[in-house]
Amino acid sequence: MSDIQVLLIEDDELLGGALLQRLRLEGITTQWVQSCAQAVEVFRRTRMRPAFLLADIRLPDGSGEDLYRRLIPHLSNTTVVFATAYGDIAQAVRLVSAGANDYLTKPYDTDALVARIRSVIAAQPAGQQDEVLENPYALHDETYPLAQELERLATSALPVLLEGETGSGKDRAARYVHARSAYAAGPFVAVNCATLASDLIESLLFGHVKGAYSGAGAARDGLFSQAEGGTLYLDEVAELTPRAQAALLGVLENGQYRPLGDSTARHTHCRILASTCADLPAAMAQGTFRADLFYRLAVARVAAPPLRKRPGALPSLARSLLAAQSATGATLSPDAIQALHDHPWPGNVRELKNRIARAVVMADGAQVHAEDLFPESKLADKPDLATTRLDAEQRAIQQAIAESGGHMGLAAKRLGISRTTLWKKLRAARDGG
């Protein structure tokens, strides 16, 4: 964790050193770096974000625009101010237009700067370090283009469809998009579409008034009403039944819905995000997913890569998760890093997070070793009957899902079980039971 209140990015040693000393004398925790690369490394290493960032517009390894482009996925609620000489004012103006808060011309009034920093720090909520505000793809150059794409989409109002394997970080990305959007002050309402009962879909989505149908003894808000002013996140959207797809499409087309039993239509004021692990174009070709609904949801599509396809990001992501779980500053041993690379990660980021959480509890000392992350390796030569049966069952389930293009309904049909039973088995495997 970092408790930095101010990050100073200045390559002039005289100016940087003097300002660092002044801020520290004022009791403001400050870190000073002298290049773009060092600044990016600070953000990747720490999870808490500084309240204030002051950066020179000319650095040895890039311009202010280079720096801002690389830091955007990390900035969250940080106030960003650039310091510029007269000749670079045009670039400073462009940076403010791109989202930076302000610029100062050198030489600037240090007393006024300190007063401004104090007011920014005072206005920021204590302990501003919510993990949701961390761009999930900003930890490594390998996924940095995706981090920048997610940042641009977050600040728009476009519907976004997040695609990728189970556990690949789609939920975390959705929460980040909400937190960085104009809808952040409103609620984030997440619903697993596989759990929406078809015979109650209109009531679940739109709500109902008292007496709307037999058993409706009281009025109830639907999901669109609950998400008013915020974000409605439709997880596993491929699992929507045909009736649910038709009901959802109607709202997306005209922006209105009507609670059951109510004669007055209401306008919806929420952003729609959706996710799926299925191949929706294939589902459209098979006639199981409506093309018109797909094009309403997929105005912007983001492909969340599985963990095995971003090996370079694996150590950074593991260290970030470890820092979030460990209060004692635990580290990863070399054999743990190697074991991370050797594992195929069928459960993706969710599996990594769970393994890190368990390892922190079970590790002896301040270092996490390979056997802490993969305790099953010690039992690999002693499989019991129950484990063998469960492993075979999970292999059959994963094969059926793959052969069904990720569509859980089709996979359940192939396996001869209900969709509810399939979800229960997947949840039990994910939770280790």
C-alpha positions in Angstrom: 0.0 0.0 0.0 1.1 3.6 -0.6 0.1 6.6 1.4 1.5 9.1 -1.1 -0.6 12.3 -1.2 1.4 14.0 -3.9 3.4 12.6 -6.8 5.9 15.1 -8.2 7.3 14.4 -11.7 10.2 16.8 -12.4 13.6 16.1 -14.0 15.1 19.4 -12.8 17.0 18.3 -9.7 17.2 21.7 -8.2 13.5 22.5 -8.6 12.3 19.0 -7.8 14.5 18.7 -4.7 13.4 22.1 -3.4 9.7 21.4 -3.9 10.0 18.0 -2.4 11.6 19.5 0.7 8.9 22.2 1.0 6.0 19.7 0.7 7.5 17.4 3.3 8.1 20.3 5.7 4.4 21.1 5.2 3.6 17.5 6.4 2.4 16.4 2.9 3.6 12.9 2.0 5.3 13.3 -1.4 7.2 11.1 -3.8 9.5 12.6 -6.5 10.4 10.9 -9.7 12.2 12.2 -12.7 10.9 10.5 -15.8 7.7 9.1 -17.5 8.9 5.5 -16.9 9.5 6.1 -13.2 6.0 7.6 -12.8 4.3 4.7 -14.5 6.2 2.3 -12.3 5.0 4.1 -9.2 1.4 3.7 -10.2 1.8 0.0 -11.1 3.5 -0.7 -7.8 1.0 0.9 -5.6 -2.8 0.6 -5.3 -3.6 3.8 -3.4 -3.7 6.8 -5.7 -2.2 10.2 -4.8 -4.6 13.1 -4.4 -2.4 15.4 -6.5 0.0 15.0 -9.4 2.3 17.8 -10.5 4.3 17.0 -13.7 6.7 18.9 -15.8 5.5 19.0 -19.4 9.0 18.1 -20.7 10.7 15.0 -19.4 13.8 13.1 -20.6 11.7 10.2 -22.0 8.6 11.9 -23.2 6.3 14.9 -23.4 3.4 15.7 -21.1 1.1 14.2 -23.7 3.1 11.0 -23.7 3.0 10.9 -19.9 -0.7 11.6 -19.7 -1.6 8.9 -22.3 0.4 6.3 -20.2 -1.1 7.4 -16.9 -4.8 7.8 -17.8 -5.7 4.2 -16.8 -4.2 4.8 -13.3 -5.5 8.3 -12.4 -8.9 7.6 -11.0 -9.7 10.7 -8.9 -6.2 12.2 -8.9 -6.0 16.0 -9.6 -3.5 16.4 -12.5 -1.6 19.6 -13.0 1.2 20.2 -15.6 4.0 22.7 -15.1 5.1 24.4 -18.3 7.3 27.1 -19.7 5.8 29.8 -21.9 6.7 28.0 -25.1 4.7 24.8 -24.2 1.4 26.5 -23.3 -0.2 25.1 -26.5 0.5 21.5 -25.4 -0.7 22.3 -21.8 -4.0 23.6 -23.2 -4.4 20.4 -25.2 -3.8 18.4 -22.1 -6.5 20.2 -20.2 -8.8 19.6 -23.1 -8.0 15.9 -22.9 -8.9 15.7 -19.2 -6.0 17.2 -17.1 -7.3 19.6 -14.4 -5.0 22.6 -15.0 -1.5 23.9 -15.9 0.9 26.3 -14.3 3.5 28.4 -16.0 7.0 28.5 -14.6 8.0 30.1 -12.3 4.9 29.4 -10.3 3.9 30.6 -6.8 4.9 27.8 -4.4 2.7 29.1 -1.6 -0.3 29.1 -3.8 0.5 25.6 -5.0 0.8 24.3 -1.4 -2.5 25.9 -0.5 -4.2 24.3 -3.6 -2.7 20.9 -2.8 -4.0 21.1 0.8 -7.5 21.9 -0.4 -7.5 19.0 -2.8 -6.3 16.6 -0.1 -8.9 17.9 2.3 -11.7 17.4 -0.2 -10.8 13.8 -0.9 -12.5 11.0 1.1 -10.2 9.4 3.7 -8.7 6.1 2.6 -9.5 6.6 -1.1 -8.1 3.3 -2.2 -11.0 1.3 -3.6 -9.8 -1.6 -5.7 -12.7 -1.0 -8.1 -11.0 2.2 -9.2 -7.9 0.3 -10.4 -7.9 -0.3 -14.2 -7.6 -4.1 -14.3 -5.4 -4.0 -17.4 -3.0 -1.2 -16.4 -0.3 -3.3 -14.7 1.8 -4.4 -17.7 2.7 -3.1 -21.1 1.2 -6.4 -22.5 -2.3 -5.3 -21.7 -1.8 -1.5 -21.7 -3.6 -0.9 -25.0 -6.6 -2.6 -23.5 -6.3 -0.5 -20.4 -6.4 2.7 -22.5 -9.4 1.4 -24.5 -11.3 0.7 -21.3 -10.5 4.1 -20.0 -11.9 5.9 -23.1 -15.0 3.8 -23.0 -15.5 4.4 -19.3 -15.7 8.1 -19.7 -18.3 7.7 -22.5 -22.0 6.8 -22.2 -21.9 3.9 -24.7 -23.2 0.5 -24.0 -20.3 -1.9 -23.6 -20.2 -5.7 -24.2 -17.4 -7.4 -22.3 -16.4 -10.8 -23.8 -14.1 -13.4 -22.4 -13.7 -16.7 -20.5 -15.2 -17.2 -17.1 -13.0 -15.6 -14.5 -11.1 -13.4 -16.9 -11.9 -10.2 -15.1 -15.1 -9.0 -16.9 -16.9 -8.2 -13.7 -14.0 -6.1 -12.4 -13.7 -4.3 -15.7 -17.5 -3.5 -15.6 -17.2 -2.1 -12.1 -14.2 0.0 -13.2 -16.2 1.4 -16.2 -19.0 2.3 -13.8 -16.7 4.0 -11.3 -15.0 6.1 -14.0 -18.2 7.1 -15.8 -20.6 10.0 -15.4 -22.9 7.4 -13.7 -20.5 6.7 -10.8 -22.7 8.6 -8.3 -25.6 6.2 -9.0 -25.9 2.6 -8.1 -24.2 -0.3 -9.8 -26.8 -3.1 -10.2 -25.4 -6.4 -11.3 -27.6 -9.3 -12.3 -26.7 -12.8 -13.5 -29.0 -13.3 -16.5 -29.1 -17.1 -15.9 -31.0 -16.5 -12.7 -33.9 -14.5 -14.3 -37.0 -16.7 -14.3 -38.7 -16.4 -17.7 -42.3 -16.3 -16.3 -41.4 -13.3 -14.1 -39.0 -11.5 -16.5 -41.2 -8.4 -17.0 -41.7 -7.9 -13.2 -37.9 -8.5 -12.5 -36.8 -6.0 -15.2 -39.5 -3.4 -14.9 -41.2 -3.9 -11.5 -44.9 -4.0 -10.8 -47.6 -2.1 -9.0 -49.7 -3.6 -6.2 -52.3 -6.0 -7.5 -50.6 -6.2 -11.0 -51.1 -10.0 -10.8 -52.2 -12.7 -8.4 -49.8 -12.6 -5.4 -48.5 -9.0 -6.1 -49.5 -7.8 -2.6 -47.1 -4.8 -2.8 -45.4 -2.7 -5.4 -41.9 -3.7 -6.3 -39.1 -1.9 -8.2 -37.5 -3.7 -11.1 -33.9 -3.7 -12.1 -34.2 -0.7 -14.4 -35.7 1.3 -11.5 -33.0 0.1 -9.1 -30.3 1.2 -11.5 -31.8 4.7 -12.0 -29.0 7.2 -12.5 -26.3 4.4 -12.4 -25.3 1.3 -14.3 -27.2 -1.9 -15.0 -24.8 -4.8 -15.5 -26.1 -7.8 -17.3 -23.7 -10.6 -16.5 -23.8 -13.8 -18.7 -26.2 -12.0 -21.1 -26.2 -15.0 -23.5 -28.3 -16.9 -20.9 -31.3 -14.7 -21.4 -34.3 -16.6 -22.5 -36.1 -15.6 -25.8 -38.8 -13.8 -23.8 -36.2 -12.0 -21.7 -34.4 -10.9 -24.8 -37.5 -9.5 -26.4 -38.4 -7.6 -23.2 -34.9 -6.1 -22.9 -34.8 -5.1 -26.5 -38.0 -3.1 -26.2 -36.4 -0.9 -23.5 -33.1 -0.5 -25.4 -34.9 0.6 -28.6 -37.1 3.3 -27.1 -35.6 4.1 -23.7 -38.9 3.4 -21.9 -40.5 0.7 -19.8 -43.7 0.2 -18.0 -44.1 -1.6 -14.6 -46.6 -4.4 -14.8 -50.1 -3.0 -14.0 -49.0 0.6 -14.5 -50.5 2.7 -17.3 -47.7 5.2 -17.4 -44.4 4.6 -19.2 -41.2 5.6 -17.5 -37.9 6.7 -19.1 -34.8 4.8 -18.2 -31.8 6.8 -17.2 -29.1 4.2 -16.6 -26.1 2.9 -18.6 -26.2 -0.7 -19.8 -23.1 -2.9 -19.6 -23.2 -6.6 -20.5 -20.8 -9.5 -20.4 -20.6 -13.0 -21.8 -18.3 -16.0 -22.0 -20.2 -17.3 -25.0 -19.7 -16.7 -28.7 -22.6 -14.4 -29.4 -22.1 -14.3 -33.2 -22.3 -18.1 -33.2 -25.4 -18.0 -31.0 -27.0 -15.6 -33.4 -26.2 -17.9 -36.3 -27.8 -20.8 -34.3 -30.9 -18.6 -33.6 -30.5 -18.7 -29.8 -29.6 -15.0 -29.5 -31.3 -12.1 -31.2 -29.2 -10.2 -33.7 -31.1 -6.9 -33.0 -30.4 -7.2 -29.3 -26.7 -8.0 -29.9 -26.2 -4.9 -31.9 -27.9 -2.8 -29.2 -25.6 -4.2 -26.5 -22.4 -4.4 -28.5 -22.0 -0.7 -29.5 -18.5 -1.2 -28.0 -17.0 -4.6 -27.5 -14.1 -5.4 -25.2 -12.3 -8.7 -25.3 -11.0 -9.7 -21.9 -8.0 -12.0 -22.6 -7.6 -15.1 -20.6 -4.7 -15.2 -18.1 -2.7 -17.8 -20.1 -2.6 -15.3 -23.1 -1.0 -12.5 -21.0 1.9 -14.3 -19.3 4.0 -11.1 -19.1 1.3 -9.5 -16.9 1.0 -12.4 -14.5 3.8 -11.5 -12.0 2.5 -7.9 -11.7 -1.1 -9.0 -11.3 -0.1 -11.6 -8.7 1.9 -9.0 -6.8 -1.0 -6.5 -6.9 -3.4 -9.1 -5.6 -0.9 -10.1 -2.9 -0.5 -6.5 -1.8 -4.3 -6.3 -1.5 -4.5 -9.5 0.6 -1.4 -9.2 2.8 -1.2 -6.7 5.7 2.5 -7.7 6.4 4.0 -7.0 2.9 4.4 -10.6 1.8 6.4 -11.3 -1.3 6.5 -14.0 -4.0 9.5 -16.3 -4.0 11.3 -17.1 -7.3 9.8 -20.7 -7.2 6.3 -19.1 -6.8 6.8 -16.9 -9.8 7.9 -19.9 -11.9 4.9 -21.9 -10.7 2.6 -19.1 -11.7 4.1 -19.3 -15.3 3.8 -23.1 -15.4 0.1 -23.2 -14.4 -2.5 -23.1 -17.3 -5.0 -21.0 -15.3 -8.3 -22.5 -16.3 -10.1 -20.3 -13.8 -8.2 -17.2 -15.0 -8.0 -14.1 -12.6 -10.6 -15.5 -10.3 -8.5 -18.6 -9.7 -5.4 -16.5 -9.2 -7.1 -14.3 -6.6 -8.4 -17.3 -4.7 -5.0 -19.0 -4.7 -3.3 -15.8 -3.5 -5.8 -15.3 -0.7 -5.3 -18.9 0.5 -1.5 -18.7 0.2 -1.4 -15.6 2.4 -3.1 -17.5 5.2 -1.1 -20.7 4.8 2.4 -19.4 4.1 5.1 -19.7 6.8 7.0 -16.4 7.0 6.9 -13.3 4.8 7.4 -15.1 1.5 4.8 -17.0 -0.5 6.2 -20.2 -2.1 5.0 -22.4 -4.9 3.6 -25.0 -2.5 1.6 -22.3 -0.8 0.0 -21.4 -4.1 -0.4 -25.0 -5.4 -0.8 -27.2 -2.3 -2.3 -29.9 -4.6 1.1 -30.5 -6.0 2.1 -32.2 -2.7 -0.9 -34.6 -3.1 -0.6 -35.2 -6.8 0.6 -38.8 -6.3 -2.3 -39.6 -3.9 -5.6 -39.0 -5.7 -8.7 -40.2 -3.9 -11.9 -41.6 -5.5 -13.9 -38.4 -4.7 -11.3 -36.1 -6.3 -11.0 -38.3 -9.3 -14.7 -38.3 -9.8 -15.0 -34.6 -9.4 -12.1 -34.0 -11.8 -13.8 -36.2 -14.4 -17.1 -34.4 -13.9 -15.5 -31.0 -14.4 -13.7 -32.1 -17.5 -16.9 -33.3 -19.0 -18.6 -30.0 -18.0 -15.9 -27.8 -19.5 -15.9 -29.9 -22.7 -19.7 -29.5 -23.1 -19.4 -25.8 -22.5 -16.7 -25.5 -25.2 -18.7 -27.6 -27.7 -21.7 -25.4 -27.0 -19.8 -22.2 -27.8 -20.1 -21.1 -24.1 -23.9 -21.3 -24.1 -24.9 -22.8 -20.7 -28.4 -23.9 -21.8 -27.0 -26.0 -24.7 -24.2 -27.3 -22.5 -26.7 -28.4 -19.8 -28.8 -30.2 -22.5 -25.7 -32.0 -23.7 -25.0 -33.2 -20.2 -28.5 -34.2 -19.5 -28.9 -31.9 -16.5 -30.8 -28.7 -15.8 -29.2 -25.3 -16.3 -29.6 -24.6 -12.6 -27.7 -27.8 -11.7 -24.9 -26.9 -14.2 -24.5 -23.5 -12.5 -24.4 -25.1 -9.1 -21.7 -27.5 -10.2 -19.6 -24.7 -11.7 -20.0 -22.6 -8.6 -19.1 -25.5 -6.3 -15.9 -26.1 -8.4 -15.0 -22.4 -8.3 -15.5 -22.2 -4.5 -13.4 -25.3 -3.9 -16.3 -27.6 -2.9 
